[in-house]
Amino acid sequence: MKKFFAPLLTLGLSLGIAGAVQAETWKFASEEDKGDVQAIYAKTFADVIKQESDGDIKVKVYYYGQLGTENDVVELAANGTIQFVSVGTGHLGSYVPEVQAISLPYVLGTDETVTRKVLTGSKTIYSDLAHKFEDVNLKLLSMFSEGEMVWGANKPIRSPEDFANHKIRTFTSTIPVETYKAFGATPTPLSWGEVYGSLQLKTIDGMVNPIYFIYNAKWHEVQSHLIFPGQQPYVGTVSTNNKWFNNLSPEKQAMIQKASVAAEQAAFEYQTRINREHMDRIMQEQPSMQVVVLNEAERSRFKELAEGLHETYYNVVENAYDDSEKAAAREGARNILESLMEEVEAAKNS
């Protein structure tokens, strides 16, 4: 028995050690918290990777603040400390200036069917723009809507004049900041963890985010008005470290692509449901909340101001490059924006 048992024990230990060596952990950092849309994406992504790898690969998800700010987690992915990162396009401008075309108001619009067609199938995004991600060692995997961006305030805002002396929390990229300057407000870039206290203390007057996020962050408790301007969706992005991805086996790359598709589907279904449900909850909890939906005439004034931001976008991209590259960068930015707008129109008419 001893002679028979010893080889089996040795074999078992060897297999166990081999299994332990083969097991991998991939790190995925999100700018959002549990229960938010990016968290649903991350969880679905992790589940598919686990299933496709027969449990040999685990995706560990880090939520808001666990690895730093939004800009911190993008840097961690670019330098290879983590493998995956999800943030909104408004936090990527300092890394990929061209991505701010997505952040321009009234470019994508707020029709969820149109937006999804563009964000999942755009040649402009997944070819022209994706190359710009690779220049900073990121590979773009997904873009997805998290719902219409809604203004929070303590007064109705129906015109640029209503934005006078209104301090609104924005993201850290140039285009979101310049947008609210153009609209007449005073933009105040803040990480989202600082927003509730700032609204409560009235060091800022308002914010802009999808309804589900406003509810989860409890910002509706410190605002009296919610304004739907028909401006744009909040667009989440998921990227991986480009060099790391390119060194993976074709099987693992295919696994990641499959997980990305499934995660986008889950995120879309979740945000569609949760934005509706959370609007209902806000009205139940805050029955005095005033909801303002801008009509076409009111939107047209903001749309006109937004068109001037296209030139701002070209300037932002141009200024991110050395003198010898400026002209080509500007032309590239123009091509990206014009192609994106053409794709949006095509999606509306299909």
C-alpha positions in Angstrom: 0.0 0.0 0.0 2.8 2.4 0.9 4.6 1.8 -2.4 1.3 2.4 -4.4 0.2 5.4 -2.3 3.4 7.4 -2.5 3.5 7.8 -6.3 -0.2 8.8 -6.3 0.4 11.4 -3.6 3.4 12.7 -5.5 1.3 12.9 -8.7 -1.6 14.7 -6.8 0.8 17.2 -5.3 2.4 17.8 -8.7 -1.0 18.4 -10.3 -2.0 20.8 -7.5 1.2 22.8 -7.9 0.8 22.9 -11.7 -2.8 24.1 -11.3 -1.7 26.8 -8.9 1.0 27.9 -11.3 -1.4 28.1 -14.2 -4.0 30.0 -12.3 -4.1 33.8 -13.1 -5.6 36.9 -11.6 -6.5 39.8 -13.9 -7.2 43.2 -12.2 -10.1 45.3 -13.4 -10.5 48.8 -11.9 -13.7 50.8 -12.3 -14.4 54.5 -11.6 -17.8 53.5 -10.2 -19.1 51.6 -7.2 -21.1 48.4 -6.7 -24.5 48.7 -8.2 -23.5 51.2 -10.9 -23.5 50.3 -14.6 -19.7 49.9 -14.9 -19.8 47.4 -12.0 -22.4 45.3 -13.8 -20.1 45.3 -16.8 -17.2 44.3 -14.7 -19.0 41.5 -12.9 -20.4 40.0 -16.2 -16.9 40.3 -17.7 -15.4 38.4 -14.7 -18.1 35.7 -14.8 -17.5 35.0 -18.5 -13.8 34.9 -18.1 -14.1 32.5 -15.3 -16.5 30.3 -17.3 -14.5 30.4 -20.5 -11.2 29.6 -18.7 -12.8 26.8 -16.6 -11.9 28.7 -13.5 -8.2 29.1 -14.3 -8.5 32.9 -14.6 -10.0 35.1 -12.0 -10.9 38.8 -12.6 -10.6 40.8 -9.5 -12.7 44.0 -9.6 -11.7 47.2 -7.8 -14.3 49.8 -7.3 -14.3 53.5 -6.8 -11.5 54.8 -4.7 -9.8 51.5 -4.0 -6.9 52.2 -6.4 -7.2 56.0 -6.5 -9.1 58.5 -8.6 -10.4 58.1 -12.2 -7.2 59.5 -13.6 -5.1 57.2 -11.4 -6.8 54.0 -12.6 -6.3 55.0 -16.3 -2.6 55.4 -15.6 -2.4 52.1 -13.8 -3.8 50.4 -16.9 -1.6 52.2 -19.3 1.6 51.3 -17.3 0.5 47.6 -16.9 0.0 47.6 -13.1 -3.6 46.5 -13.8 -5.0 44.8 -16.9 -8.4 46.5 -17.4 -10.0 49.9 -16.6 -13.4 51.4 -17.0 -14.0 55.2 -16.9 -16.2 57.7 -18.7 -14.9 59.4 -21.8 -14.8 62.6 -19.9 -11.9 61.3 -17.8 -9.8 60.2 -20.8 -9.0 63.5 -22.5 -5.6 63.9 -21.0 -4.6 60.5 -22.4 -6.5 60.3 -25.6 -7.5 63.9 -26.6 -9.4 62.7 -29.7 -11.8 60.7 -27.5 -13.4 64.0 -26.4 -15.4 64.0 -29.7 -17.7 61.6 -27.8 -18.0 64.2 -25.0 -19.2 67.0 -27.3 -22.9 67.8 -26.5 -25.6 67.0 -29.0 -23.3 64.8 -31.1 -24.5 61.4 -30.1 -28.0 62.6 -28.9 -30.1 60.7 -26.4 -31.9 58.1 -28.5 -30.7 54.9 -26.9 -31.2 52.7 -30.0 -29.1 55.1 -32.1 -26.5 55.5 -29.4 -26.0 51.8 -29.0 -25.6 51.2 -32.7 -22.9 53.8 -32.9 -21.1 52.8 -29.6 -20.9 49.1 -30.5 -20.3 49.2 -34.2 -18.7 52.5 -35.2 -15.7 52.2 -37.5 -14.7 55.7 -36.4 -14.5 54.5 -32.8 -13.0 51.0 -33.2 -10.6 51.8 -35.9 -9.6 55.5 -36.2 -10.1 56.4 -32.5 -8.9 53.0 -31.2 -5.5 53.6 -32.7 -5.1 56.7 -30.6 -5.7 54.6 -27.5 -2.9 52.3 -28.6 -0.5 55.2 -28.8 -0.8 55.5 -25.0 -0.6 51.7 -24.5 -4.3 51.1 -24.1 -6.6 48.9 -26.2 -10.2 50.0 -26.4 -12.6 47.1 -25.8 -16.0 48.7 -25.3 -18.0 51.9 -25.3 -21.6 52.0 -23.8 -24.2 54.4 -22.7 -25.1 54.7 -19.1 -28.1 56.9 -19.8 -28.9 60.5 -20.5 -26.9 63.1 -18.7 -29.2 65.1 -16.5 -28.5 68.5 -14.9 -29.1 68.9 -11.1 -29.8 72.3 -9.7 -31.7 74.2 -7.1 -33.6 76.2 -9.7 -35.0 75.6 -13.1 -32.5 75.9 -16.0 -34.1 76.5 -19.4 -31.6 78.9 -21.0 -27.9 79.8 -20.9 -28.9 82.9 -18.9 -30.2 80.6 -16.2 -26.7 79.1 -15.8 -25.3 82.5 -14.7 -23.4 82.2 -11.4 -24.2 78.5 -11.3 -21.2 76.4 -10.2 -21.6 72.9 -11.8 -19.5 69.9 -11.1 -17.9 68.6 -14.3 -15.3 66.0 -15.2 -11.6 66.7 -15.5 -11.2 66.8 -19.3 -11.2 70.0 -21.2 -14.3 69.5 -23.3 -16.7 69.0 -20.3 -15.2 72.1 -18.7 -15.5 74.2 -21.9 -19.0 73.0 -22.5 -20.4 74.5 -19.3 -18.4 77.7 -19.8 -20.0 78.0 -23.2 -23.4 77.3 -21.7 -22.9 80.2 -19.2 -22.1 78.2 -16.0 -19.0 78.0 -13.8 -17.6 74.5 -14.3 -15.9 73.0 -11.2 -14.0 69.7 -11.9 -14.4 67.3 -9.0 -14.0 63.5 -8.4 -17.5 62.1 -7.7 -16.7 61.3 -4.1 -16.5 65.0 -3.3 -19.8 66.0 -4.9 -22.4 65.2 -2.2 -20.6 67.2 0.5 -19.9 70.1 -1.9 -23.6 70.2 -2.9 -24.6 70.1 0.8 -22.3 72.9 1.7 -23.2 74.8 -1.4 -19.7 75.2 -2.6 -21.1 74.0 -5.9 -24.7 74.5 -7.1 -25.3 71.5 -9.3 -24.0 68.5 -11.2 -24.6 66.4 -14.3 -24.9 62.6 -14.4 -27.4 59.9 -15.4 -30.4 59.4 -13.2 -29.3 56.0 -11.8 -26.0 57.5 -10.7 -27.6 60.5 -9.1 -29.8 58.2 -7.1 -27.0 55.8 -6.1 -24.8 58.7 -5.0 -27.9 60.3 -3.2 -27.3 63.6 -4.9 -31.1 64.0 -5.3 -31.2 64.6 -1.6 -29.3 67.9 -2.0 -30.9 69.2 -5.2 -34.4 70.5 -5.8 -34.5 70.3 -9.7 -33.6 67.7 -12.3 -33.3 69.0 -15.9 -33.4 66.8 -19.0 -31.6 68.8 -21.7 -31.5 66.0 -24.4 -27.8 66.7 -24.6 -25.9 63.5 -24.5 -25.5 60.1 -22.7 -22.8 59.4 -20.2 -20.5 57.1 -22.2 -18.5 54.5 -20.3 -15.3 52.9 -21.8 -13.4 49.7 -21.0 -9.8 49.4 -22.1 -7.0 46.9 -21.5 -3.3 47.3 -21.5 -2.3 47.1 -25.1 1.1 45.5 -24.8 -0.2 42.9 -22.3 -3.2 42.1 -24.6 -1.0 41.6 -27.7 1.2 39.2 -25.8 -1.7 36.9 -24.9 -2.5 33.8 -26.8 -5.2 34.0 -29.5 -7.4 31.9 -27.2 -7.2 34.4 -24.3 -7.7 37.3 -26.6 -10.8 35.7 -28.0 -12.0 35.1 -24.5 -11.6 38.8 -23.6 -13.5 39.8 -26.7 -16.3 37.4 -25.9 -16.5 38.6 -22.4 -16.6 42.3 -23.6 -19.6 41.6 -25.8 -21.5 39.8 -23.1 -20.7 42.6 -20.6 -21.8 45.3 -22.9 -25.2 43.6 -23.3 -25.6 43.2 -19.6 -24.6 46.9 -19.0 -27.1 48.1 -21.6 -30.0 46.1 -20.2 -29.2 47.1 -16.7 -28.9 50.9 -17.3 -32.1 50.9 -19.3 -34.0 49.4 -16.4 -32.2 51.1 -13.5 -32.5 54.6 -14.9 -36.3 54.2 -15.1 -36.6 52.5 -11.7 -34.4 55.1 -10.0 -36.3 58.0 -11.4 -39.4 56.5 -9.9 -37.6 56.1 -6.6 -36.4 59.7 -6.6 -40.0 60.9 -7.1 -41.2 58.7 -4.3 -38.5 59.8 -1.9 -38.5 63.5 -3.0 -42.1 64.2 -4.1 -41.2 67.9 -4.2 -38.5 67.3 -6.8 -39.1 69.6 -9.9 -38.5 67.9 -13.2 -37.8 70.0 -16.2 -37.6 68.7 -19.8 -36.3 71.2 -22.3 -38.5 71.7 -25.3 -37.0 71.9 -28.9 -36.8 75.7 -28.8 -34.9 75.6 -25.5 -32.6 72.9 -26.7 -31.8 74.8 -29.9 -30.1 77.5 -28.0 -27.7 75.1 -26.3 -27.2 73.2 -29.5 -26.1 76.4 -31.2 -23.6 77.1 -28.4 -22.4 73.5 -28.6 -21.5 73.9 -32.3 -18.8 76.4 -31.3 -17.2 73.7 -29.2 -16.2 71.7 -32.3 -13.5 74.3 -32.9 -12.5 74.0 -29.3 -12.2 70.3 -29.7 -9.9 70.7 -32.7 -7.7 73.2 -30.8 -7.5 70.8 -27.7 -6.3 67.9 -29.9 -3.9 70.1 -31.9 -2.3 71.5 -28.7 -1.7 68.0 -27.3 0.9 67.4 -30.0 4.3 68.7 -30.9 4.6 71.5 -33.5 5.5 69.1 -36.3 2.4 67.0 -35.6 -0.2 69.7 -35.0 -1.6 70.1 -38.5 -2.1 66.3 -38.9 -3.6 66.0 -35.4 -6.1 68.8 -36.1 -7.1 67.2 -39.4 -7.4 63.8 -37.8 -9.6 65.2 -35.1 -11.8 66.9 -37.7 -12.1 63.6 -39.6 -13.0 61.7 -36.4 -15.8 64.1 -35.4 -17.2 64.4 -38.9 -17.2 60.7 -39.4 -18.8 60.1 -36.1 -21.6 62.6 -36.8 -22.2 60.9 -40.2 -22.5 57.5 -38.4 -25.0 59.0 -35.9 -27.1 60.3 -38.8 -26.9 56.9 -40.6 -28.0 55.1 -37.4 -31.0 57.4 -37.1 -32.1 56.6 -40.6 -31.5 52.9 -40.5 
